[in-house]
Amino acid sequence: MIKNSLSLLCGLSALAICAPAEAMDKVFLHNGDHFSGEIISYADQQITIKTTYGTFDLPLDLVKGAYADGQDRAAEIARYIAQAQAAPVVQDVAAVTAIAPQNDAQAQEIAMQAASKVVAAPDAAADDAAQGFGFWGADFSGNVNLGYNLKRGNSENSALNLDATLMTKIEKHDLKFKGEYNREEDGDTVSVDNRHLSINHEYNFSPRWFIGSKVKFTQDDLAQIDLRTNATTGLGYHIFQREDLDMKFVVGPGYLHERLENDKDDSEWTYNWAFGYNQKFYDDLFRLFHEHSLNTPAENTEAYLFESQSGIRVPLRRGIVATGQVDFDWDNEPAAGTVEDDTIYSLKLGYEWP
């Protein structure tokens, strides 16, 4: 099973390298959305872009910025947007200056003239709120996903899969909180019953390097785990860090404490490896994801613990997303009377914001 998981990881890595590039032209909106394709016209206070989903006319008052393939086209579109937004009022200084190429003096001059006419947008606070919600001085994004399956016939089978994620970025710090619950029944027999709660923190001290720390709490009735606490920290590196592709790893020490239902209590220092992969394909038509961790006790390397999640997400509309997921775990020295491997297949429907 571990070979299968590693093969899946290699396949995902190959996809990351071989995946087709996104369309070269982009138009960015104030609400955080963007369109990718080919900008075919820019006139009459709007930009027209042709995408794989159709052709869209985008009014300039919705446009935050644009990128076009080719220096000459980029400069020309930058001049048009800057001139159009310069009269009578421009809402966003950063957006105007960003769309003008730094090596085009005329476009930069137009952008600066536009910026000098900027006034505060009366609904700026409302626009910021539309991006997500904030407390503790930070803006949060996240998702909630629910899967339920019920089969009736000669026997009754049911499965419930629920997870929620909350994320925020504060300067150089990235925080993620995640909770998960899985329960499956086959007739009168419970085949899966576990709960997970994790807290991730990343301190980005350079564009690619970071210190990654994680605390994960697990309860698993079938595996006889009353409470497993796994705390890790280490040095991390972003192999890829783009809008459409993020691939990273963390390696370092950790501490594992496990209390089993038979009153057995173990604590040990561990060596840890963690890997994460997320990629958007065809202008976010669908996404692939995979993450896994390997925890090996320092004094008993044969008692390793491997945990992974892999799957596909398909954004539908207005924040609704469908997910197909496989959770595969391997405990090489499980509690007496339990098996090493644990696999959960789930289909979920959820909502993500902003």
TORKOL-4160 file (C-alpha; in steps of 0.2 Angstrom, whole numbers, padded with zeros to 4 digits, m for minus):
354
<pt num="1" X="0000" Y="0000" Z="0000"/>
<pt num="2" X="0014" Y="0012" Z="0004"/>
<pt num="3" X="0022" Y="0008" Z="m0013"/>
<pt num="4" X="0005" Y="0013" Z="m0021"/>
<pt num="5" X="0005" Y="0029" Z="m0011"/>
<pt num="6" X="0023" Y="0033" Z="m0016"/>
<pt num="7" X="0018" Y="0029" Z="m0034"/>
<pt num="8" X="0003" Y="0041" Z="m0033"/>
<pt num="9" X="0015" Y="0055" Z="m0026"/>
<pt num="10" X="0027" Y="0052" Z="m0041"/>
<pt num="11" X="0013" Y="0053" Z="m0053"/>
<pt num="12" X="0007" Y="0070" Z="m0045"/>
<pt num="13" X="0024" Y="0077" Z="m0046"/>
<pt num="14" X="0025" Y="0072" Z="m0064"/>
<pt num="15" X="0009" Y="0081" Z="m0068"/>
<pt num="16" X="0015" Y="0096" Z="m0059"/>
<pt num="17" X="0030" Y="0097" Z="m0071"/>
<pt num="18" X="0021" Y="0091" Z="m0087"/>
<pt num="19" X="0005" Y="0101" Z="m0084"/>
<pt num="20" X="0001" Y="0113" Z="m0098"/>
<pt num="21" X="0004" Y="0132" Z="m0095"/>
<pt num="22" X="m0011" Y="0143" Z="m0091"/>
<pt num="23" X="m0017" Y="0155" Z="m0105"/>
<pt num="24" X="m0005" Y="0170" Z="m0106"/>
<pt num="25" X="m0017" Y="0185" Z="m0105"/>
<pt num="26" X="m0026" Y="0188" Z="m0088"/>
<pt num="27" X="m0038" Y="0201" Z="m0081"/>
<pt num="28" X="m0039" Y="0204" Z="m0062"/>
<pt num="29" X="m0055" Y="0210" Z="m0054"/>
<pt num="30" X="m0057" Y="0220" Z="m0038"/>
<pt num="31" X="m0067" Y="0205" Z="m0030"/>
<pt num="32" X="m0052" Y="0194" Z="m0031"/>
<pt num="33" X="m0058" Y="0184" Z="m0047"/>
<pt num="34" X="m0048" Y="0183" Z="m0063"/>
<pt num="35" X="m0051" Y="0178" Z="m0081"/>
<pt num="36" X="m0037" Y="0169" Z="m0091"/>
<pt num="37" X="m0037" Y="0168" Z="m0110"/>
<pt num="38" X="m0034" Y="0181" Z="m0124"/>
<pt num="39" X="m0038" Y="0199" Z="m0123"/>
<pt num="40" X="m0046" Y="0203" Z="m0140"/>
<pt num="41" X="m0051" Y="0221" Z="m0137"/>
<pt num="42" X="m0051" Y="0235" Z="m0125"/>
<pt num="43" X="m0062" Y="0250" Z="m0129"/>
<pt num="44" X="m0078" Y="0259" Z="m0123"/>
<pt num="45" X="m0074" Y="0257" Z="m0105"/>
<pt num="46" X="m0072" Y="0238" Z="m0105"/>
<pt num="47" X="m0060" Y="0224" Z="m0109"/>
<pt num="48" X="m0065" Y="0209" Z="m0119"/>
<pt num="49" X="m0057" Y="0193" Z="m0115"/>
<pt num="50" X="m0059" Y="0176" Z="m0124"/>
<pt num="51" X="m0058" Y="0161" Z="m0112"/>
<pt num="52" X="m0061" Y="0142" Z="m0114"/>
<pt num="53" X="m0078" Y="0146" Z="m0106"/>
<pt num="54" X="m0083" Y="0159" Z="m0118"/>
<pt num="55" X="m0080" Y="0178" Z="m0122"/>
<pt num="56" X="m0083" Y="0191" Z="m0108"/>
<pt num="57" X="m0085" Y="0210" Z="m0108"/>
<pt num="58" X="m0078" Y="0216" Z="m0092"/>
<pt num="59" X="m0082" Y="0234" Z="m0087"/>
<pt num="60" X="m0067" Y="0244" Z="m0082"/>
<pt num="61" X="m0074" Y="0249" Z="m0065"/>
<pt num="62" X="m0073" Y="0230" Z="m0060"/>
<pt num="63" X="m0055" Y="0229" Z="m0066"/>
<pt num="64" X="m0041" Y="0229" Z="m0054"/>
<pt num="65" X="m0027" Y="0226" Z="m0067"/>
<pt num="66" X="m0022" Y="0216" Z="m0082"/>
<pt num="67" X="m0007" Y="0206" Z="m0089"/>
<pt num="68" X="m0004" Y="0203" Z="m0108"/>
<pt num="69" X="0008" Y="0192" Z="m0117"/>
<pt num="70" X="0021" Y="0202" Z="m0126"/>
<pt num="71" X="0029" Y="0218" Z="m0120"/>
<pt num="72" X="0021" Y="0230" Z="m0133"/>
<pt num="73" X="0003" Y="0223" Z="m0130"/>
<pt num="74" X="0006" Y="0224" Z="m0111"/>
<pt num="75" X="0012" Y="0242" Z="m0113"/>
<pt num="76" X="m0003" Y="0247" Z="m0124"/>
<pt num="77" X="m0016" Y="0239" Z="m0113"/>
<pt num="78" X="m0008" Y="0247" Z="m0098"/>
<pt num="79" X="m0009" Y="0264" Z="m0106"/>
<pt num="80" X="m0028" Y="0261" Z="m0110"/>
<pt num="81" X="m0032" Y="0256" Z="m0093"/>
<pt num="82" X="m0022" Y="0270" Z="m0085"/>
<pt num="83" X="m0030" Y="0283" Z="m0096"/>
<pt num="84" X="m0048" Y="0277" Z="m0094"/>
<pt num="85" X="m0047" Y="0275" Z="m0075"/>
<pt num="86" X="m0038" Y="0292" Z="m0073"/>
<pt num="87" X="m0054" Y="0301" Z="m0077"/>
<pt num="88" X="m0063" Y="0306" Z="m0067"/>
<pt num="89" X="m0058" Y="0295" Z="m0051"/>
<pt num="90" X="m0047" Y="0280" Z="m0049"/>
<pt num="91" X="m0051" Y="0269" Z="m0034"/>
<pt num="92" X="m0035" Y="0260" Z="m0031"/>
<pt num="93" X="m0017" Y="0267" Z="m0032"/>
<pt num="94" X="m0008" Y="0250" Z="m0032"/>
<pt num="95" X="m0019" Y="0243" Z="m0045"/>
<pt num="96" X="m0015" Y="0258" Z="m0057"/>
<pt num="97" X="0003" Y="0258" Z="m0055"/>
<pt num="98" X="0004" Y="0239" Z="m0055"/>
<pt num="99" X="m0003" Y="0237" Z="m0073"/>
<pt num="100" X="0010" Y="0249" Z="m0080"/>
<pt num="101" X="0026" Y="0240" Z="m0085"/>
<pt num="102" X="0041" Y="0247" Z="m0076"/>
<pt num="103" X="0051" Y="0248" Z="m0092"/>
<pt num="104" X="0038" Y="0259" Z="m0101"/>
<pt num="105" X="0041" Y="0277" Z="m0095"/>
<pt num="106" X="0025" Y="0284" Z="m0104"/>
<pt num="107" X="0014" Y="0271" Z="m0096"/>
<pt num="108" X="0021" Y="0274" Z="m0079"/>
<pt num="109" X="0019" Y="0293" Z="m0081"/>
<pt num="110" X="0000" Y="0290" Z="m0086"/>
<pt num="111" X="m0002" Y="0279" Z="m0071"/>
<pt num="112" X="0006" Y="0292" Z="m0059"/>
<pt num="113" X="m0006" Y="0305" Z="m0066"/>
<pt num="114" X="m0020" Y="0293" Z="m0062"/>
<pt num="115" X="m0014" Y="0290" Z="m0045"/>
<pt num="116" X="m0013" Y="0308" Z="m0041"/>
<pt num="117" X="m0032" Y="0309" Z="m0043"/>
<pt num="118" X="m0036" Y="0295" Z="m0032"/>
<pt num="119" X="m0049" Y="0297" Z="m0018"/>
<pt num="120" X="m0054" Y="0285" Z="m0005"/>
<pt num="121" X="m0068" Y="0273" Z="m0011"/>
<pt num="122" X="m0083" Y="0275" Z="0001"/>
<pt num="123" X="m0086" Y="0256" Z="0000"/>
<pt num="124" X="m0068" Y="0251" Z="0003"/>
<pt num="125" X="m0072" Y="0242" Z="0019"/>
<pt num="126" X="m0087" Y="0233" Z="0011"/>
<pt num="127" X="m0075" Y="0227" Z="m0003"/>
<pt num="128" X="m0062" Y="0221" Z="0010"/>
<pt num="129" X="m0076" Y="0212" Z="0019"/>
<pt num="130" X="m0082" Y="0203" Z="0003"/>
<pt num="131" X="m0065" Y="0195" Z="0002"/>
<pt num="132" X="m0068" Y="0185" Z="0018"/>
<pt num="133" X="m0071" Y="0189" Z="0036"/>
<pt num="134" X="m0059" Y="0195" Z="0049"/>
<pt num="135" X="m0055" Y="0195" Z="0068"/>
<pt num="136" X="m0040" Y="0196" Z="0079"/>
<pt num="137" X="m0034" Y="0209" Z="0066"/>
<pt num="138" X="m0033" Y="0196" Z="0052"/>
<pt num="139" X="m0043" Y="0191" Z="0037"/>
<pt num="140" X="m0048" Y="0172" Z="0036"/>
<pt num="141" X="m0052" Y="0161" Z="0022"/>
<pt num="142" X="m0057" Y="0142" Z="0022"/>
<pt num="143" X="m0069" Y="0129" Z="0017"/>
<pt num="144" X="m0082" Y="0116" Z="0024"/>
<pt num="145" X="m0085" Y="0100" Z="0016"/>
<pt num="146" X="m0098" Y="0086" Z="0020"/>
<pt num="147" X="m0100" Y="0069" Z="0013"/>
<pt num="148" X="m0114" Y="0057" Z="0017"/>
<pt num="149" X="m0118" Y="0040" Z="0009"/>
<pt num="150" X="m0132" Y="0028" Z="0013"/>
<pt num="151" X="m0135" Y="0011" Z="0004"/>
<pt num="152" X="m0150" Y="0000" Z="0008"/>
<pt num="153" X="m0152" Y="m0018" Z="0002"/>
<pt num="154" X="m0147" Y="m0035" Z="0010"/>
<pt num="155" X="m0138" Y="m0024" Z="0022"/>
<pt num="156" X="m0137" Y="m0006" Z="0027"/>
<pt num="157" X="m0121" Y="0004" Z="0024"/>
<pt num="158" X="m0118" Y="0022" Z="0028"/>
<pt num="159" X="m0104" Y="0034" Z="0029"/>
<pt num="160" X="m0101" Y="0052" Z="0036"/>
<pt num="161" X="m0086" Y="0062" Z="0031"/>
<pt num="162" X="m0085" Y="0080" Z="0038"/>
<pt num="163" X="m0070" Y="0092" Z="0037"/>
<pt num="164" X="m0067" Y="0111" Z="0040"/>
<pt num="165" X="m0052" Y="0122" Z="0037"/>
<pt num="166" X="m0048" Y="0140" Z="0042"/>
<pt num="167" X="m0033" Y="0149" Z="0035"/>
<pt num="168" X="m0025" Y="0166" Z="0037"/>
<pt num="169" X="m0009" Y="0175" Z="0033"/>
<pt num="170" X="m0002" Y="0189" Z="0045"/>
<pt num="171" X="0014" Y="0197" Z="0038"/>
<pt num="172" X="0027" Y="0182" Z="0037"/>
<pt num="173" X="0016" Y="0170" Z="0046"/>
<pt num="174" X="0004" Y="0157" Z="0039"/>
<pt num="175" X="m0009" Y="0149" Z="0050"/>
<pt num="176" X="m0021" Y="0134" Z="0046"/>
<pt num="177" X="m0033" Y="0126" Z="0058"/>
<pt num="178" X="m0041" Y="0110" Z="0052"/>
<pt num="179" X="m0054" Y="0098" Z="0059"/>
<pt num="180" X="m0060" Y="0081" Z="0052"/>
<pt num="181" X="m0073" Y="0068" Z="0057"/>
<pt num="182" X="m0075" Y="0051" Z="0048"/>
<pt num="183" X="m0088" Y="0037" Z="0053"/>
<pt num="184" X="m0093" Y="0022" Z="0042"/>
<pt num="185" X="m0105" Y="0008" Z="0047"/>
<pt num="186" X="m0108" Y="m0008" Z="0038"/>
<pt num="187" X="m0124" Y="m0015" Z="0045"/>
<pt num="188" X="m0122" Y="m0016" Z="0064"/>
<pt num="189" X="m0103" Y="m0015" Z="0062"/>
<pt num="190" X="m0094" Y="0001" Z="0064"/>
<pt num="191" X="m0079" Y="0000" Z="0052"/>
<pt num="192" X="m0072" Y="0018" Z="0053"/>
<pt num="193" X="m0074" Y="0030" Z="0068"/>
<pt num="194" X="m0060" Y="0044" Z="0070"/>
<pt num="195" X="m0058" Y="0062" Z="0073"/>
<pt num="196" X="m0043" Y="0074" Z="0069"/>
<pt num="197" X="m0039" Y="0092" Z="0074"/>
<pt num="198" X="m0023" Y="0100" Z="0068"/>
<pt num="199" X="m0014" Y="0117" Z="0069"/>
<pt num="200" X="m0001" Y="0122" Z="0056"/>
<pt num="201" X="0011" Y="0137" Z="0058"/>
<pt num="202" X="0023" Y="0143" Z="0045"/>
<pt num="203" X="0036" Y="0157" Z="0047"/>
<pt num="204" X="0042" Y="0163" Z="0030"/>
<pt num="205" X="0059" Y="0170" Z="0033"/>
<pt num="206" X="0063" Y="0170" Z="0014"/>
<pt num="207" X="0053" Y="0169" Z="m0002"/>
<pt num="208" X="0055" Y="0150" Z="m0002"/>
<pt num="209" X="0062" Y="0144" Z="0015"/>
<pt num="210" X="0051" Y="0143" Z="0030"/>
<pt num="211" X="0050" Y="0136" Z="0048"/>
<pt num="212" X="0035" Y="0124" Z="0048"/>
<pt num="213" X="0027" Y="0118" Z="0064"/>
<pt num="214" X="0012" Y="0107" Z="0067"/>
<pt num="215" X="0002" Y="0100" Z="0081"/>
<pt num="216" X="m0011" Y="0086" Z="0077"/>
<pt num="217" X="m0023" Y="0077" Z="0089"/>
<pt num="218" X="m0031" Y="0061" Z="0084"/>
<pt num="219" X="m0044" Y="0049" Z="0091"/>
<pt num="220" X="m0048" Y="0033" Z="0083"/>
<pt num="221" X="m0060" Y="0020" Z="0091"/>
<pt num="222" X="m0056" Y="0006" Z="0079"/>
<pt num="223" X="m0037" Y="0008" Z="0081"/>
<pt num="224" X="m0040" Y="0009" Z="0100"/>
<pt num="225" X="m0032" Y="0026" Z="0101"/>
<pt num="226" X="m0039" Y="0036" Z="0115"/>
<pt num="227" X="m0028" Y="0051" Z="0111"/>
<pt num="228" X="m0013" Y="0053" Z="0100"/>
<pt num="229" X="m0003" Y="0070" Z="0100"/>
<pt num="230" X="0009" Y="0073" Z="0087"/>
<pt num="231" X="0020" Y="0089" Z="0088"/>
<pt num="232" X="0033" Y="0092" Z="0074"/>
<pt num="233" X="0044" Y="0107" Z="0068"/>
<pt num="234" X="0057" Y="0109" Z="0055"/>
<pt num="235" X="0064" Y="0117" Z="0040"/>
<pt num="236" X="0053" Y="0119" Z="0025"/>
<pt num="237" X="0055" Y="0124" Z="0007"/>
<pt num="238" X="0043" Y="0128" Z="m0007"/>
<pt num="239" X="0049" Y="0118" Z="m0022"/>
<pt num="240" X="0036" Y="0128" Z="m0032"/>
<pt num="241" X="0026" Y="0143" Z="m0026"/>
<pt num="242" X="0014" Y="0150" Z="m0040"/>
<pt num="243" X="m0004" Y="0155" Z="m0041"/>
<pt num="244" X="m0008" Y="0138" Z="m0049"/>
<pt num="245" X="0005" Y="0127" Z="m0041"/>
<pt num="246" X="0011" Y="0125" Z="m0023"/>
<pt num="247" X="0023" Y="0111" Z="m0019"/>
<pt num="248" X="0033" Y="0110" Z="m0002"/>
<pt num="249" X="0041" Y="0099" Z="0011"/>
<pt num="250" X="0046" Y="0100" Z="0029"/>
<pt num="251" X="0059" Y="0090" Z="0038"/>
<pt num="252" X="0064" Y="0090" Z="0057"/>
<pt num="253" X="0061" Y="0083" Z="0074"/>
<pt num="254" X="0045" Y="0080" Z="0083"/>
<pt num="255" X="0037" Y="0072" Z="0099"/>
<pt num="256" X="0024" Y="0059" Z="0099"/>
<pt num="257" X="0013" Y="0054" Z="0113"/>
<pt num="258" X="0000" Y="0040" Z="0112"/>
<pt num="259" X="m0013" Y="0035" Z="0125"/>
<pt num="260" X="m0022" Y="0019" Z="0120"/>
<pt num="261" X="m0038" Y="0012" Z="0126"/>
<pt num="262" X="m0029" Y="m0003" Z="0135"/>
<pt num="263" X="m0021" Y="0010" Z="0146"/>
<pt num="264" X="m0004" Y="0009" Z="0137"/>
<pt num="265" X="0004" Y="0026" Z="0137"/>
<pt num="266" X="0019" Y="0029" Z="0125"/>
<pt num="267" X="0030" Y="0045" Z="0122"/>
<pt num="268" X="0045" Y="0046" Z="0111"/>
<pt num="269" X="0055" Y="0058" Z="0100"/>
<pt num="270" X="0053" Y="0057" Z="0082"/>
<pt num="271" X="0061" Y="0061" Z="0065"/>
<pt num="272" X="0048" Y="0069" Z="0053"/>
<pt num="273" X="0045" Y="0072" Z="0035"/>
<pt num="274" X="0030" Y="0081" Z="0028"/>
<pt num="275" X="0025" Y="0085" Z="0010"/>
<pt num="276" X="0011" Y="0095" Z="0002"/>
<pt num="277" X="0005" Y="0097" Z="m0016"/>
<pt num="278" X="m0009" Y="0108" Z="m0023"/>
<pt num="279" X="m0011" Y="0112" Z="m0042"/>
<pt num="280" X="m0025" Y="0121" Z="m0052"/>
<pt num="281" X="m0027" Y="0115" Z="m0070"/>
<pt num="282" X="m0035" Y="0124" Z="m0085"/>
<pt num="283" X="m0039" Y="0140" Z="m0076"/>
<pt num="284" X="m0045" Y="0131" Z="m0060"/>
<pt num="285" X="m0056" Y="0119" Z="m0070"/>
<pt num="286" X="m0051" Y="0106" Z="m0057"/>
<pt num="287" X="m0037" Y="0104" Z="m0044"/>
<pt num="288" X="m0026" Y="0090" Z="m0038"/>
<pt num="289" X="m0020" Y="0089" Z="m0021"/>
<pt num="290" X="m0009" Y="0077" Z="m0010"/>
<pt num="291" X="m0001" Y="0078" Z="0007"/>
<pt num="292" X="0008" Y="0065" Z="0018"/>
<pt num="293" X="0018" Y="0064" Z="0033"/>
<pt num="294" X="0030" Y="0051" Z="0039"/>
<pt num="295" X="0035" Y="0050" Z="0058"/>
<pt num="296" X="0048" Y="0038" Z="0064"/>
<pt num="297" X="0053" Y="0036" Z="0082"/>
<pt num="298" X="0071" Y="0040" Z="0086"/>
<pt num="299" X="0074" Y="0024" Z="0096"/>
<pt num="300" X="0063" Y="0012" Z="0085"/>
<pt num="301" X="0063" Y="0016" Z="0067"/>
<pt num="302" X="0053" Y="0001" Z="0063"/>
<pt num="303" X="0038" Y="0009" Z="0072"/>
<pt num="304" X="0035" Y="0022" Z="0059"/>
<pt num="305" X="0018" Y="0031" Z="0055"/>
<pt num="306" X="0013" Y="0036" Z="0038"/>
<pt num="307" X="m0003" Y="0047" Z="0035"/>
<pt num="308" X="m0009" Y="0054" Z="0018"/>
<pt num="309" X="m0023" Y="0062" Z="0009"/>
<pt num="310" X="m0025" Y="0063" Z="m0010"/>
<pt num="311" X="m0039" Y="0068" Z="m0022"/>
<pt num="312" X="m0047" Y="0080" Z="m0034"/>
<pt num="313" X="m0057" Y="0096" Z="m0031"/>
<pt num="314" X="m0069" Y="0103" Z="m0044"/>
<pt num="315" X="m0075" Y="0121" Z="m0041"/>
<pt num="316" X="m0093" Y="0122" Z="m0047"/>
<pt num="317" X="m0100" Y="0140" Z="m0044"/>
<pt num="318" X="m0102" Y="0153" Z="m0031"/>
<pt num="319" X="m0090" Y="0145" Z="m0019"/>
<pt num="320" X="m0097" Y="0127" Z="m0021"/>
<pt num="321" X="m0084" Y="0114" Z="m0023"/>
<pt num="322" X="m0085" Y="0095" Z="m0025"/>
<pt num="323" X="m0071" Y="0084" Z="m0018"/>
<pt num="324" X="m0066" Y="0066" Z="m0021"/>
<pt num="325" X="m0053" Y="0060" Z="m0008"/>
<pt num="326" X="m0043" Y="0045" Z="m0002"/>
<pt num="327" X="m0036" Y="0045" Z="0015"/>
<pt num="328" X="m0023" Y="0031" Z="0018"/>
<pt num="329" X="m0013" Y="0028" Z="0034"/>
<pt num="330" X="m0001" Y="0015" Z="0039"/>
<pt num="331" X="0005" Y="0011" Z="0057"/>
<pt num="332" X="0019" Y="m0001" Z="0056"/>
<pt num="333" X="0017" Y="m0006" Z="0074"/>
<pt num="334" X="m0002" Y="m0004" Z="0078"/>
<pt num="335" X="m0011" Y="m0008" Z="0094"/>
<pt num="336" X="m0014" Y="m0027" Z="0098"/>
<pt num="337" X="m0029" Y="m0033" Z="0088"/>
<pt num="338" X="m0029" Y="m0020" Z="0075"/>
<pt num="339" X="m0022" Y="m0019" Z="0057"/>
<pt num="340" X="m0008" Y="m0009" Z="0050"/>
<pt num="341" X="m0017" Y="0000" Z="0036"/>
<pt num="342" X="m0033" Y="0011" Z="0036"/>
<pt num="343" X="m0041" Y="0018" Z="0020"/>
<pt num="344" X="m0056" Y="0029" Z="0018"/>
<pt num="345" X="m0064" Y="0034" Z="0002"/>
<pt num="346" X="m0075" Y="0049" Z="0002"/>
<pt num="347" X="m0085" Y="0061" Z="m0010"/>
<pt num="348" X="m0089" Y="0078" Z="m0003"/>
<pt num="349" X="m0099" Y="0093" Z="m0007"/>
<pt num="350" X="m0093" Y="0109" Z="0001"/>
<pt num="351" X="m0092" Y="0128" Z="0002"/>
<pt num="352" X="m0076" Y="0138" Z="0001"/>
<pt num="353" X="m0072" Y="0157" Z="0004"/>
<pt num="354" X="m0067" Y="0170" Z="m0001"/>
